[in-house]
């Protein structure tokens, strides 16, 4: 009985101590006690947007302060002149992953914001901007906002869903079957793609081509473009000439900067990462597609003739290599990090099992990893059914698919 009484007294003391702690002023929600002030650009300053050179402009402000002296982070918000930032035209984390009291933005991005605010080509108009300060649990906007005048150049800033080319230099002579281009954006950490870049991977031959923003001759907003002598994209229903060698090209139209580039893409190979051995050489067959019909691979096992000496398990990870331009070796791969336990693409979850039916729909998406991809970065695994079987493999750069992808089928 005495032991029970002692235990009860001990419990009451603990509860009393916890309650007294709650009454003390421990603040787990750091208070933001001082907001910053705008530094640059000065209010009402005019910025002439040079999108063809893609100038960079830095917006800056003095740091805010937290009551406990802790770290704060920032977001910048842009809105139209009469806006209230409840639905900003654009918002972004500040420089250095949100830690810096500044934000560096491209002229291309500001041109898009200006167009969204209703500022027409070759006109100057006003937008407003402010800063949002974030602590661990608090989020506050500056009490005021600043404004800036943006002078837009000639050219597009609000872009169509797709662009098209057609003519004797392309795979299609008619606008109705025009070769589509899609707007691309940064997906992997190494990418820095600005707004208005449209891409298509397709075959070109010496000849002429036309550029349009629709593949319907009856579209209300149908517009035509051409490449002038300076290599700039300009409005007008004139034919453009292609005089490079016949081949497959990664074509990029930068509508923000009014430029176009043609980069050869060739020699796509499926290879096994562990031993660097090629298992398929893919050839271009038309419609943004590379294919090999004679692929074969026995999964690697310890001691097998093709297995590296360090292998202690069954191994089947693969990706693709290819040649970009004249002689740059680059890589196509998945969204996975080198350990296949994390995704390098925001919003996607890693899947490091064999794709035998439980994989996500985006598992076979294809990404440009660049020439400096880590050894195991961007790996996929084969499904069990392809072990020791002849199969066909395709890489499909279809601009109208949800994403570039690859696929297999048993022969």
N, C-alpha and C positions, 0 to 999 in steps of 0.2 A: 504493500500500500504506500509506504514511504517512497519507494523507488518510482511509483507511478506519479505521486505528487511532485517529485523533483523534476520528472520529465515534463509535466504540465507547466511548471514554473518556467522551465527553460524555453518551451515553445512560446509562452506569453512574452518573455523577454525578447526573443527574436522578432516576433510580430511588432512589438513596441518599437524596437530599433528601426525596422523597415519603415514604419509609419512616420517616425521622426525624420528619417532621411527624405521621405516624400515632401515633408514640409519645408526642407531647406531649398534654397534657390539654385538648383542645378538646372542649367538651361541646355537641353540637348538639341535645341533648334537655334543655331547661331543667328543672332539678329544682325541685319545689314544696317549699320548706323550712319553711313555716309555714302551718298550716291556721287557719281562722277560728273564731270562737265565735258561738253563737246569741245574738241580741239580743232580737228580738220576733217573735211573742208569747212571753211568759215561759212556761217549762215548766208544763204542766198548766192554763194559762189557759183560760177558757171563752169561746168566741165564739158569740154568738147570731146565727144566720144570718137576715138580713132580705133575702130574695130578692125580695120585691115592690118594694122600693126599690133593690135590687141594689147594696147597699153594697160598697165595695172595702176589702180588708184587705191590709196590707203585711207580708210576712215579711222579716226582715232579719238580717244577720250581719256580723261584722267581716271585712275583706278577708284573703284568703290572700296569701302572698308567694312569689315565685320567686327562685331563687338569683341569677339575672342581673338581677333587678329588672324583668323584662319583664312585659307585660300578661297577665293571666289572665282567664278567663271562667267563668261559673257556670251550673249547672242545679240546680233544686230538685226533690226527689223526695218524694212522699207515699205512705204505705203504711198498711195496717191495723195495729192495735195490736201484733200478734204477727208482723208481717212483717219481712223482712230486706232489702228494696229490690231483690232480684234480679229481681222482676217488679212494679215499683211500680204502684199504682193510677193514678197520674198523674205525669208529669214534664214540665217546661217550662224553657225558657231564661229566665234572669233578666231584669230590666228593662234597657232600653237595649241590646237585642240581645245580652244576656249579659255586658255589661261591669260592671253594677252589682251590689253585694252586697245585693240586695233583689229581691223578687218581689211584684208587686201582683196580687191575684187577686180575682175577683168572688165575691160570696156565692153566686151561681148555680153556679159551678164547684165551690166547696167543698161545696155541697149534694149535687152529684153524687158527689164523692169520699166524702162521709159515707155516702151510700146504698150505694156500692160496698163500703164497709167494714162494711156490715151494720147501720148505725144507722137505725132506723125513724123515720117521721114523729112529730114531737112528743116525741122522745127525745133524750137527750144521750149521746154516746159519744166514745171517744178514738181519735185517729189519731196517727201519728208522721210526722216529716219530717226530712230531712237535705239536705245540699248536696254537689254534685259539682263539683270544681274541675278546670278543663281548661287546660293549657298547649299549646304547639304539638304536643307528642308524648305528653304524659302526661295521665292522667285518674285522679284520686283522690277518694274520698269522705271527708267529715269522719269522724273516728274514732268519734264518738258521734252520737246523734240527739236530737231534742227531741220533745215531745208537746204536743198541744192538744186541748181538749174542744170538740166541735162540737154545738150545740143546733139540731136541725132543726125547721123549721116544718111546718105542714100543707101537703101538695101533693106533686106528682110530682118525682122526681129521676132515676129510671131510666125512660126514655121508651119508648113503643111504636115499632114500625117506622113506622106511619102513624097519623094521626088522620083522622076522617071527619065530614062533616056531611050531613044529608039532611032533606027536608021541603019544604013548599010554597015557601019562599023560595029554594030551590036548584034545580039542574038535575036533581035526582033526588028522588023521593018515598020511595024505599025504602032501607033500610040496606044491602041487598045491592049496590045500585048507587051507594052513597054517594060523595060527592065527596072525593077523597083529599087529604091534606096530608102533606108530607114534612118531616123535620127538616133545616134548612139550617145552614150553617156558613160561616165567613169563608173566602173563596177569594182575593180581590183585596186588595192592600195597604191600601186605604182602608176595608175592612170591619172591624167589630168586633161580630160576632154571638155572643151568649152561648148556652150550652147550653139546649136545650129550646124553641127557636123553630121552630114548624111553619108552613109556608107553602103556600098554594094560590092560583092565579089563575083565577078562575071568575066566572060571572055570578050575580048575586043580584037578587031582586025582593022588594018588601015582602011579608012573610009570616012564617011560623015555621020554625024549624029545630032539629034535635037534633044533639048532638055525641056521638061514640062513639070508642072506641079500637080498634075492629075493624069490618069490614063483614060479619062472620059472626054471625048470631043465635045460633049454637051454640058460639061461642068460649068456652073455659073462663074466660078472664080478661076477658070483655066488661064494660066499665064505661061509664056514661053521664055526661055533664056538661051544665051549663047556664050561662048568663050571668046573674048576679044583678043587683039594682037598682044596685049600685055598679060594674057592668061587670067583675066578677071571675068567673073560671071556677071553678065549684064542682061537686062530685060530686052526681049525682042525675038521675033520668030525668024531667026537666021540659023543656018546649019553651022555646026562646029566641025573641025577636022581632027581626026586622030591619025597620026603618022608614025607611031611607034610600032615595034614588032608585034605580030599576032601573038596573043597569049592570054593568060588569066591574070587579072589585075584586081588589087584592092583599090577601089576608087573612092575617094573622099571628097565630097563637096562641102566646103565650109561656107555656108550661106551668110554667116555673120561677117566674115572677112572677104567674101566674094571670090574665093579661090577654089581650085580643084587640083587634086593630085592623083597620079596613076603610078601605083607601085606593084611590080610583078610579084605574084605569089605562086610558088611551085614546090615540087618535091615533097608533098605531104606523105609522111611515113608513120605507121603505127609501130611503136617499139616498146619492148619490155624494159621497164626502168632498172630492174635489178641487174641485168646483164647487158643492157644497151643494145640488144639485138632486134633488128627490124623484122616484123612479121607480116607487113603489108605495105605495098607501094600504091598509093591512091592516085588515080588519074581523073582529070576533070571531064565530066560527061555532059554538062549543060545544066541550066536552071540552078546555078549557085551550088552545084553538088560535085564532090569528089568521091570516087568509088574504087574499091578493089574487090574482085570476085574470087581471089585465090588465096585468101588468108588462112593461116593454120597456126595453132599454138598448143603445145603440151605444157600444162602448168609446171613450173619448176619445182623439183623436189630435191632434198639433200642428196648429193652424190650423182645426180643426173648429169649427162654430158654437157648441157648448156648452163648448168647451175653454177653460180659463183661459189668459191670455196667457203665463204662465211655463212652460207645459207643453212638455216636449221629448221625450216618450216616450208610448207607449200606456199608458193609465191606466184602471183598473177597480176600485179599492178602494172598499169600501162599509161601512156599518154601519146601525143603526136608531136613530131618535129616537122618543120617546114622551112623553106627558104623564102625570105622576104627581101625584095630588091634583087641585087645581083648576087650577093653571097652571104647575107646575114642569116645565120641559123637562129630560128626562134621556135617557140613552143605553143602548142594548143593543149589545154588541160581543163581540169575541173575547178570547182570553187574551193577545194580542200586545201588546208595547210599541209606542210610536209608530213605531219604525223597522222593525217586523216582524222583528227579528233576535233577539228574546228573548221569553220567556214571563213574564207577571206572575202565573201560577198555578204553584205548586210542583209539580214532577213532570211537567210537560208541556214538550215541545220546540217551539220556534218552527218554523213552516213558511211561508216567504214566497214560494213558487211558486204558480202557479195550480193549483187542485185538480182536475186532469185524471185522477185515478186513483191517484196516489202519495201522497196526503195521509193523515195519521193519522186514525183513527176519530173522534177528538175534535175534528177541525178545525172542524166546524160547531156546536160547543157555544156556547150563548148565556150571557152574563154581564151582570149589572146593573153598568154602569160608573159610575153616579151622574151628577149634574148638572155636575160639574166635570172631566169626562174631558178629557184633552188632545186637540188637534185631530185627530191621526192615531191616537190610541190605540184599540186594539180593532178594527182593520181586518181585513176578509176580502178575498180576491180572487175574482172570478167565474171559473168554468171557461170555457174557450174556446167551448163549445157554446152558451152563452147570449148571445154577442155578436151583436147585431142580430136577436134572436129574441124572440117573445112567450113569456112564461113565467108560471107560477104560483109564488108564494112563500108559505111558511107559517112562522110562529114558534110553537113548541109548548112550552108550560110544563107538560108532563106530569109530575106528581110521582112516577110510578112508572117513568119512563124513567131511564136511567143518568144523564142530565143534561138540563136544558133545551137545546133545539136549534132549528135552522131548516133548511129544506129547499127545493129547487127542483125543478120539472119543466117540460119544454117543453110548450107548448099544441099 
